Every structure is written in C-alpha cells, then in structure tokens.
Amino acid sequence: MRANVSAVAAGRRHSVARRYDGTVLAVGSDVAGECRVEGWTDVVAVAAGNVHTANNTGRSHTVGLRSDGTVLATGWNGDGQCEVDGWTDVTTVAAGWRRTLGLLRDGTVQATGRNSEGQCNVSDWREIVALSCGDWHSVGVRPDGSAVAVGINRRRQCAVDDWRDLTTVAGGYLHTVGLTRNGRVLATGERATGACDVDQWEDVVAVAAGSYHTVGVTASGRVLAAGDNSHGQCDVGEWRDIVEVAAGSTHTLGLRADGTLVSAGNNTNGQCDIASWTGVQPAA
C-alpha cells in the first residue's frame, strides 16, 4: 500500500505543484506568503492548507516534502502550522486549516498547528500508511485497510471505525471519503451538499475532497465529481488522461500523464491559472 503522496495541491485561494526537477510552482493568493516557493528544491510532494469560510481572510499555508524526509513550509503561521523545521524521516505531508501533519517512516504521525478541536491528537496513532487533513479533522489509514480519525465529528465526518479495505482517504470540510482496494468509494459526513454521493462510483484509483465536493479519478483517466458546483468545480466530465486530482475550497485541479494540468472552478484569485504549467511529475 502506498501513502498518498501528492504532486498537486489546492488550497482555498491558491494552487501548488511539484515539477520533475524537484522545484515547485504556485499561483493564486499570496497574502500570507503561501505562494513563495520559488527557492524550494528537491521536493517530492506538496500540500496546501484550506479553509471553507467565505469571510475568512484567505490566509493559508503551503508544505513541501523533500526527498531526504525533511519538510518545508511557507505562509500563514498564526497557529504554528509552519513550524516543521525539525521534522525528519517524513514520507507524507498533509495540510488542513491552521495545521500540518507528517507521516513518519515508522508509521507514526507528527502534527503542528491548531488543536482546539482535537485535530492534532495523533500522537498515539501507529502503523499509519496514508493520511489526510479535513478542515477540522484528521484521518489516517492503517496497513489492514482500517481507518482512524480525530477532530470535529458533528456531522459524523470522523465516523470511519467500520471502514475496511482502504488504500487512502481524503478529508473535506464536513465530510470524509475513503478509497477501497476494489475501486469503490466510501463517504461519511454531511450529505446535504451531495459531496457524499459517491456510492455508485467504480474503478476509482484516486480521490480528493474539497470543502463541499468530492473528486475521483478512474483507471481509464476520466474524472468523476459530486457535490457543490456553484463555481463550476465539478465541471470535470470532459477531462481525459488524468492521473491525479486535487480539490480546493471551490476549485479542482487535474494532472495529466504528460505533466500538464487542467482546472475548473473559482478563479477569483488566479488559482486556476495553471494552463502554462508543464513538467509536473505525477506522484511515484
């Protein structure tokens, strides 16, 4: 089972991608320095913090995992979410609202940032192979395909105790989705938005969760989407040859096998201005 390492990431108002040479591209709002990645090198995976609230100032952060297992971070650090300088032996990173998680080689998880809702209570997690940050909750997958979650559970977004045969998970604002070994997708949490309407999806190989929408990639390279489409973030039906997706608050990114990207959804801050990007290497 491979941890969910990401070559592309979408926040609320910015987008990030790791290129084949280990450098990083970023576009969109930079009010907190979340796009200041021009000096990053030797990066193998990226993550972007996300917030859902319309009245939020838009301050976010970006995280990069280097090939030596160390971690970089830039952007808003009001809750210490960018304090990752001492992290080592990290194999996967995830970023949520005001926090960052790192999966270590020994299967344990480190966390930094806001913990007012218990979303950083991961110190007792063991044998984790994949993880994800929702806005206010965190989810991990064990080697046996079971899941564990901490944080806000008001809409049952942490109700994953009965899930089995998972390969990866993705957390949104009020929902969580899990991808099973047979290509089906499980969902729990707020159902009113439609983001959990994934029961009929088949042959899925990758998933991503935005604030109110869910995206999946099929083995044939087509993309499925469910949930809120108020900004066109679910208008992905014509995409082809996709190998990875990222879902932000109200926009979606798709990475093609040739290293180019497509986007859909809210572009108010230029977060979808990725058409010129090339050489983005799909996660290994």
N, C-alpha and C positions, 0 to 999 in steps of 0.2 A: 504494500500500500504506500503510495507517495503522498507526502504532505502537500497541502495546497499552496504551492509557491506561485506567485503571480508576476507576470511581466507587465501587466497594465493595471492601473488602479484609478478609481473615480471617487472624488470627494463630493462635497456639496457644490462647490463652485470652481473646482479645478480637476485636471486630469494629468496622469503621470504614466510614463512608460520607460522600460529599460531596454536599451539598444544592445545589439550583438557584441559591441566592444566594451560593454560594462558601464557606459555613460548613461545618463538619464535625461529625458525630455519632460518638460512640464509646461502647461498652458492654463490660463484662466485667472481667477482672482489671486492676487499676491499680497493682500492687505496685511498678512502676518508673516510673509516670507515663505509661504508654503511651496512656492514655485522656484525657490532659489537653490536649484540642484545642479547648476552648471559646473561646479567643481567636483562633483561626485564621480568616482571611478571604481572599477572592479565590482560593480553592483550586479547581483544575480536575481533580486526580487524587490518589488516595491509595494507599498501600502499607502492608502490615503485616509485620513480621518474624515468623518462625515457627520453632519448634523441635519436634522429634518426641519427645524422650526423656521417659518418664514420670517420671523422678526429677529432671528439671530444675526449677529454682526457679520457672520460669514467667516470668522477666523478659524482656520483649520491647520492641520499639520501633515507632513509627508515623511515616510520612513523608508529607508533603503537597507537591504541586507547585502553585505559584502561576501565575497567568496571565502574569506577567512573566518566567517562566523561572527564578525563584529557588525555593529549596527550604526547607521547614520540617521539623523532626524533634523528637520527644519520646520519652522512655522511657529504657530502659537504654542506657548509653553506655560500658560497660566496655571495649569494643574500638574506640571512636571511631566507631561506626556512625551516630551522630547529628551528626557534625562536617561539616555541609553548608552552613554559613552563607555561605561564599564562592562557592557554586556559582551560575552564571548560564547563560542560554541553554539550559536543560534543557527537553526536550519530553516525557520519560517517566521515571518513577522505579520502582524495584523494590527490594524488601527481602527479605533472607534471614536466616539465623541469624547474628547479630552483624555484619551488613554491609548497606550500601546502595549501589545502582548508580543512575547518572543518565545517560540518553541525551541527548547534546547535539544542537543543531540541525545541526551539521556532520557528524553520523553517528559521532562518536567517543563513548567511554563513560568516565565517571569512576566511581571506586569508593573507598569508605572503610569501614574496619572490619577484621574478622579476615581474614587471608590465609594462615593456616598451611597450608591445603590448596591454595593457588593459586587460590582462587575469585575473587580480586580482580585477577588478572593479565589485565586487559582493556585496558591502555594501547596495545596495538598493533592493537586492533580498529578497522576503518574501515568506513564506509558501512553502519552498522547502522541498521535501521529498527524493530526490536522486540527486547525483551529480557525475561528473567525470572530470578529467583533461586530455585534449589532451596535445600535446607538447606546443603549444602557444595559446590554447583557453580553456575555461571552460564552462561546460554545466550543467544545473540543470533541474529538473522535479518538477512541481507543483502538488498539490493534484488532480486537474482536468485532469491530464494527458498531459497538455501542457508543452512546454519547453522554456528555455531561455538560451542564450549563449552570451559570451563576448570574445574578443580577436581577433586574426588574422582571417580574413574571405576571404582571397584572392582566395581560391578555394571553397568558399561557405560552409565551414565546420561549420559556425555558422548560416546557413540558416535553422533554426528549428522552426520559428514562426508559421508555418502552421501545425506542428505535433500535433496530438491528441491521446488520449487513451494510453499514455505511462505508463510503470511501472518503467523503468530505461533507462539509457543512457551510452554510452561509447565513449570516445574521443581518436582518434589516432593522427598521425602527421598532415595529411591534410584531415581527414575525421571524421565524427561522425555517430554513429549508435544509433538507439533507438528501444527498445523492447516494443511492444504493448500488451495490455491485451489479445488479441486473439492469441498471439504466433507468430505474424508476425514481421519482422524486417524492419525498415526504415533506409535509408542511405543518406547522403549528403556529398559533398566534391569532392575531386579528384577521377575521375573514371578510369583513365588510369592504375592504379595499380591493378584494379579488387577488391579492398577492399570493394567497394560499391555494388558488385554483389550479393546481398542478397535478391532480390525481390521474389525469389521462395522458400525461407526458410519458413517452417511451424512448428507449435508445439514447438516453441523455448521457453525455460524458463530462459535462462541466456545468456548474451553476453559479449564479451571483444574485445577491439580494440588495436592492436599493431601499430607499425609505419605505415606499409603498408599492414596489413592483419587484417581480422575480424574473430572471432571465436564465435560459438553459441552452446549451449547445448540444446538438445531436451528433452521432458518429459520422453522419454524412456532411457535416459542416453547416447545417442550417441552424437557425436560431428561433427559439420559442420565447414568448413573453406573456406574462399575466399581471394584472393589477392596474393601478392608476396610470392613465395615459394622457393626463391633462397637458403635458408638454411634448407629447409625441415620443416619449422614452420607450414605448413598447412597439414602435413602428420599425420592426426589425425583420419582418417576414420575407423581404427580398434579399436579405444578406446571404451570401454564399461563401464557402471555403473558410469558415470561421473556426478557429482552434481555441480561442479563449475570449471570455467576456468579462466586463467589469460594470457594475451598476452603482451610480452615484445617487444623490438625493432625487434628482429629476432628470438625469441623463444616463445614457448607456453607451459603452464602447465595445467594439468588436475587433479582435485581432485576427487578420488573415494569415494563412500559412506562409505567404510571401513576405511577411513583415510589415505590411501596410495596415492601416486602421480605418474603420468606419465609425460613425457616431450618429446618435439620434437623441432628440430631447432638447432640454433647455440650454440655450447658448448665450444667455444674457451676459455672462462674464467671459465669453470666449472659450469656455471649457470644451466645446466641441470642435474647435479649430485645429483638428489633427490630421486633415486630409493630406498635408505635405509630409507627414512623418513617414520615414522608411527605416528599414533595418532594425525593427523591433523584433527581438528574438523570442519566440514562444517559450514558455517555461519548460524546462527539461523534464 
